């Protein structure tokens, strides 16, 4: 990856007002090359394991009898070390893809204070920005070939060449132009209960050559009732554009498996392909923040702040998993989900509810595509405090300074609705399993510093939680959810409620220690440091994975929340000339 950036800035006077301006142009490019090494060509594999004896008693591929020049080499699956190198070379391969992403950005910005209001100067900023992003991806020929090309002589008519494919070729681009205007207006100054009151307003108009026009805005209010206290409030409407991969990805193929929850038929194995969706729209989010900062005059060098956030997201980009796609079809009757996969045939199976269901003999392919189907509501509160003092104020004659900092985040609500009819919106707060958030995450820090030497002790932790807020923990008299006909409440309950003997994941506290020492060089600032993370080598909380599926290849802990490395040392030096 590389990036070039050049800019210029200056100032001018217009109508007795001083203005500043700046402009820049940036160009960047990144490339990647993906190889799915030692991957099975599944078309050749099917031909290689279908081995028979020819008229001379030699073991050959059945396809070779009718097409002697197809190059097939029989593969022996029974035993250890019995597969010949020629057979392994025939069924194996290294599919690859190469992608390049390019971005060009240019902008011009202006800032000034053209008006004098009754409570102070009114500032103004405006500008325009243009950005273009484009991508191209190529792949080896077999990535997009028909099965007959994957293996000459094959009679297979559908499916992918590879068990795990690096990706199909694709290309795409979009261009976006923004114009914006921001202003800050002092409303009140030096009045009782309002030492200062400022209003900030911002608006942005955006035109996408793919989506069309949209607008965003922000309103902010800063209020100082008295010198020690500042209250802040912000309300905004924001957007996030889909990525080039979201829109234009040509397709990556991988092995998958699902369970038919109506009859508990597990591990229906097949291949699915993830592709892009050029019809995606930007995500929209409404954000609100209310908070305050308290710096008491009666306690110098102390700072305390609290901020409360709530966010609502609409039209979130979401790709259903293979399991969710299948469930949406057979349990909720969503036609778009049914159209996403093909089957070779059906056979009847009686479910636990006594209903006879038609279960696929085999899923021959599934296409997973992102949609603007996600909704999300989140709330959290962030608390921070800090205090600095001299060591002499505690014990007379001590040199140095002490500093204390603390921060905590209270995750109150995070409800995600993926637009799946049979799946109940689930609050992820307290879900300490994969993808969840704890009720509390916190950190306390104490630092002692001299002229050259400093040391820091940190305590960090997360609160305890559960595997899933919809799960039911019970030992006896557990409720049963046998399922039911597609779209019924019984089917919804069976898909969402799980009974378990243990729905608890412990919280954790870790301690870190850091030591820094500055060398007394005249022409440079050189600092040595030594840090120990997880000082007492605390193990992570165990979060057991499922027995089926792909649970075996994941760590039995949530590495996003817990320290899974153990005690970790880091030492080095920094030099500034």
N, C-alpha and C positions, 0 to 999 in steps of 0.2 A: 504494500500500500504506500502511496505517496500523495502529497498535497502541496500545491503552490498557492501562495497568497500574496497579494500586493494591495496596498491602500495608500490613501492620501487624505489629509485633513487640512482645514484652514478656518478662517473667520472673515466676516464682513459686517458692515454697518448698514442697516436699512431702516429708514424712518425713525432715526435716533435710537435704534435698538441694536445692540451687539448680538450677532449670531455666530454660532460655530457650525461647521459641517464636516462630514467625513464620507468617504466612499471607498469601496473595496471590490475586488474581484478574486474569486477563489476557484480553483480547479483541483479535483481529486480523482484518483482512480485506484481501485483495489481489484485484485485477481485472486482466484482460488482454483485449486485443482483437486478433485475428489476421486479417489480410487477405492472401489470395493474389492479389496484384494482377496484372492483365493475363493471367489464366489462360484457357486454351482450354476452352470447353464442347465436349467431344469428341463429344457426340451431334449438336450443331449443325454441328460441323466435318465429320463424316462426311456429313451431308446437303449441306453447302455445296460440298464438292469433287466431289460426284456431279452434275456439270453437263451439261446437254444443250441442244439448240435446240428451241424450241416451233414450232408450225405457222407462225408469222410470222418464223422465223429468229432470234428473240431467244434469248440465252443465259439459261437459267433452271435452277433446281434440279430434278432429276428428280422429287422429292417434290411440287413445286408443280404438276406436271401433273395429279396426282390430288387434290391438296388446295391449291387456289389461295390460300387464306387463311392458310397456315402461316407466312408472313413470312420464308421462307428467302431468303438473298441468296447467289448463287454466288460462290465464292472461287477466284481464279486463282492457282495455285501456281507458274507458270512465268514466270521473269523477275524483274526487280528493279523495285519501285515500281509493279507492275501491279495489286496487290490494292486494291480500292476501300475508302475509309473506311467505307462502309456494310457491306461484307463483314467487315471486321475488327471492327467493332462488334457484328455479329451473332454471330460465333464466339467473341468474347472476353467476359470478365466479371471480377468481383472477389468471389469467394466469401469469406465471413467467418465467424468464430465468436467468441463472447464468453464468457469463463469467470470465475467468482468462487469464491474459496476463503475459508472462514471457520473460525476456530479459537477455542475457548473453553477456558481452563485455570484450574483452581483447586486450591490445595494448602495443607496445614497440616503444619508440621514442629515436632518437639520435640527438644531436646538437653539432656543432663545427665550427671553422673558419680555415679550412685547408690551405687556400691560402692568400697571401698578394698581392693585386692588386696595380695598379699604383695610384689609388685614395683612397685606404684604404683596410681593411680586407674584404675578401669574405666569408660570412657565409653560412652554409649548414645545412639543417635539413631533416631527412628522417625517415620513420617508417612504421609499418604495424599494421593494426587493423582488428579484426574479431568480428562480431556481429551476434547473432542469436536471432530472435524473434519468438514466437509461441503463439498461443491462442487456447482456447477450450471454447465452450459455450454449455450449456445444457438447456433443457426446460421441462416443464411438458408435459406429453404424449399427451394431447389434442392439443398442439401447432401444431403437425405434423400429427394429426389423420385425417382420412377421415370423412366427415360429418356423415356417419352412425355410427361412433364410438363416435362422439361428442354428439349425441343424439340417443340412441337405438330406432330403429323403424323409423328413418328418411329415406325418399326416395330421399333426395337431393344427387346429385352425384358430385358436384363441390363446390368450394368456401372454405373459411376459417371458422373454428369453431367460432372465436371470432370477434366481431366488432372492437376491438383494441387489437392486440396481442403483447406480450412482445418480441417475437422473436423466430425463429427456431434454433435448434442446428447447430453448425458448428465448424470446426477446420481448422487450417492451420498454416504454418510457412514459414519463409525464412531465409537464411543465406547469409551474405555479407562479403567479404574480400577486404580490401583497402590496397594499397601501395602508398606512396606519397613521393615527393621530392620537397623541397623548397630551394631557394637560394636568397640572396640579394647581388648585385654587385654594388659597387660604381664606377661610370663611370667618373666623373669629380669632381675636388675639387679645390677651391680657384682660380678660373679664373674669368675674367670680365664677368658679366651677368650670371655666374654660380658658385655661392659659393659652391654649392653641387648639384650633379645629380646622383640619385641612381635608379637602375633597380631591381625590384623584380619579380621572376618567380616561379610559382608553378604548379605542375602537379600531378594528382591523377588517378590511374587505379583502377577500381572497378569491381569485379565479383560477380554477384548475381546467386544463384542456381536456381532462377525462371526466370530471364530475360536474363542472359548471361553477357557479358563484355561490359563496357562502360568507357569513359574517361572524365575527366573534367580538366580545366586549368585556370590559372589566370596570367595576366601581369599587373604590376604596375610601375609607374614612379613618383618619387618625385624630384622636381626641385626647388632649392632656387636661384632665379636670384640675390637677395641681401639678407642681413640678416633679413630684416623685413618681407619678403614675401616667402611663400612656396606654390607651385602649385603641385597638386596631380591628377593623372589620373590612373584609374583602368579599365580593361576589363577582363571579366571572362565568362566561360561557366559552368553552374551549373545544377544539377539534383535534383529531389525530388522523392523518391520512393513512390508508393502507400502504404497506410496503410494496415494492416491485415484485418481491417473491409472492406476497399475498395475492397479487393480481395476475402475474404472468408465469408462475412456475409451470414448467412443461410436464412435470410428473416424476416423482421418485417412488419406486416400488419396494415394498417390504413385506415380509411374512407376517401374518396376523392370525389370531384365533378369537372366537367368541363363544359364549354360552347361550343357548336358547333357554331363557329363564322360565318359559311357560312349562317346559317339560324337564328342565335341569339337564339337558343334553350338553355336555361341556366339550370344549376344545374342538370346535369345528374350525379346521385350519384352512387358510386360503391366502391369497395375495391381495393386497390393497395398494392403490396408487393415489398419492397426494398430488393434486393439481391446483393451479391458481384460479381466481375468478375475476375477470376484468370488469365485472359489473358491481364490484364492491363500492360502497359509499364511505365517506369519512365518519369516524366515530365522533360522538358528541358527548360532552361532559359539562355538568353544572357544578361549580365548586363554590363552597362558602367557608369562610374562616372568621372566627371571632376569638380575640385573645387580648392579653395585656402584658405589659412589662412594668415591673415595680423595682425601683432603685431608691430605697429610703435614704433620706438625708441624714437620719439619725444613726445609720449604719453604713458608713462609707465602704465602697468596694464590694458591696453585696448586690446581687442581681437575681431577680426571680421572674420567670415568665410562664404563662400558660396559654396554649392555643388549642382551640377546638375546631375540628375539620369535619365537614360532611360533603360527600361527593356522590353524584348520580350520573351513571354512564348509560347512554343509549346507543343502539346500533353498533355494539361492540363486535369486532371481528372474531369469529369463533369457528373452529373446525371440529365437528363431531368426531369422536373416536369411532372405530369400527364397531365396537359393542353398542355405542349409543345410536349409530346409524341403523343397525339391525333392530334394536329395541324399538326405535321410533317407527319402524315399518310394521313389525309383527305385533307389537303391543299397543301402539297408538294409531296405526293406520295412516301414517303420514306418507302420501304418495311420492313426494320428492325423495324421501329416504328409501322407499321401495325401488325407485328408478335408479338408485345409486349402485345396486349390485345385481348380479346375474347368478342363476343357479342351474345345475344340470338336471334337476328333477326333485320331486318331493316324495316323502313316505309318511304315513300316519303314525303318530305317537300319542298315547294317552297321558295327559298331565295329571298332577296331584289333585286337581279339582274335578277329575273325571271327564274333562272335555278332551275330545280327540283333535289334535292339532296337526297341520301339515308342516313337517320339518324338512329343510333342504337336504337332499342327498349329499350335495357338495356345493359350496359357494365358489363359482368359477372366476369371480373378479368383483372388486368393489372400488368405487371412485370416491375419494374424500375431498370435499371442496369447501373452502371457507365461505361463510355468509355473515351478514350483519344481523345476527340473531341474539347477541349477548346483551344482557342488562345487568347493572351492578349498583348497589347502594352500600356505601361505606362510611363509617364514622370512627373518629379516633381523637384522643386528647394527648397532647405532648406537654410535658412539664420539664423545666430546666432551672437550675439554680447554680450559682457560683459565688465564691467568697475568697478574697485574698487578704492576707495579714502577715505581719512580720513575726518571726519566731520570738523576737524579744518581748512581744506583748504577752506571751505566755510564760516564758521563763526569762528573767532578766539576764542580759549578757549573751543570750544566744544570737548567733549570726544567721543570716539567711531569711527566706520568705516561705510561707506556706500558702498553698492554693487548694481549694476544694471545689469539685464540680460534681454535679449529679444530674442525670436526665432519666426520664421514664416515659414510655409510651403506653397508653391504655387503649388497646384496640377494642372498640365498643361493638361495632357491627360491621360485617362484610358479607352481604348476601348477594350471591350471583345467580342469575336466572339465565340459563343457556338456551332458552327457547325450546326446550325438549318437553313435549306434552306430558310424558309420564314421569318426569323427574321433578321432585319438589325443590323449590329454591332452598338452598342450604346455607346457613350462617357458618362461615369458616372460622369465626373467632372461637378460640379455645380448642380448635382442631390442630393438635400438635403433630399430626401425621403429615404426609407429603402434601405440600401445597397450602397448608393452613397457617394460621397466625395465632400466637398465644394471647391470653387476656392482657398480660403485662410483659414488657421487655424493658430492662432497666440497666443502668450503669452508674457506679459511684467511683470517684477518683480522688486521690490525695497526692499532692506533689510537694516535695521539699527541695529548694534550690539555693545554691550559693553562687558566687561569681562564675565558677567554672563547672561545678558539680551539681547534678540534679538527679533525683530519683522519683519514680512514680509508681504507686500501687493502685491497681484497678480491680474493682469487683464488678462483674457483669452477670446477668442472669435472665432466665425466662420462667414464667409461671407454669404450673402443671396444666394438662389438658386432656383431651380425649382423642380417639381415632376418628370419630365421626359424630356430629351432634344429632344425627337421626338414628343412630344405633341405640338399641335397648339392652342395658346390662341387667342380666338376671341369672339366677342359679336354678331356681325351680319355678314351676307354673309360668313358663315363658310363653308369650303369645305366639301364634303361628300365622304365617302369611303364605298360604299355598299358591297364591296367584289366581288368575281368572281370565276370562275372555279379553281379547284386545280392547283397550280403551276403558275397561271397567276399573272401579276403585280398588278391587282386589288385585288387579295387575299392577296398579300404581303403588299400592302398599308393599307388594312383594318386591318391587324394584327399588324401593327406598328404605325399608325398615329391615334391619339385620339384628338378630338377637346374638348376644355374645356374653361370655362369662367374665370378660374383663374389658372395659372401655376406658382405661386410664393410662395416661403417659405422664411420667413424673417430670417435674420441672428440674432446673439445674442452676447452680451458681459456680462461676469460675473466677479464679484470681490470676492476674497478670502482674509482672514486675518489670520495670524498665530502669536502666541506669545510663546516664549521659555524662561525658566529661569533655570539656573544651581545652584543647592544647593552646599554649600561649605563643603561637607564631605571630610575627609582626605583620607579614604581608598576606596572610590568609587566615580565614576562620576554619579551623579543623576541629571536628567533633567526633569523638568515639562513642559508640552506643552498644549496649547489650540488653536484649529483651528476652524474657521468658513468658510465653503465652501458655495458659493452663498450667500454672505453677505447680499445682498439686496432682496433676495428671488424672483429672476426673474423667471417668468413662461417660459416654453419652447415654441418654435414656434409650432403652430398647423399644423399638416400634416394629413388631413382628409383621412380616409381609404375608400375603396370601399363599396358600399351598399350590395353587394352579397358576396357569398363565406364565408370565415372565418374571415373577417375583424373585426367583433365585438369583437374578443378576443385579439386584439392588442391595445397598447396604441396609441392615436392619435398624436404621435410625434416620431421622430427618436431618440431613447435613445442612439444611438452610437455617435451622434453629440451634442445633447442638454441635458441640466441638467433637468431631470424629477423628481428629489427628492425634490427640493426646498432648503431652508436654512438647512444646516447640520452641527451639532456641533460634535467635537471630543476632548476629554481631556484624559490625561494620564501621565505616567512617564516612563522614560528609566533609567536603572541602568547598569553600566559597572564596574566590579570589577578589 
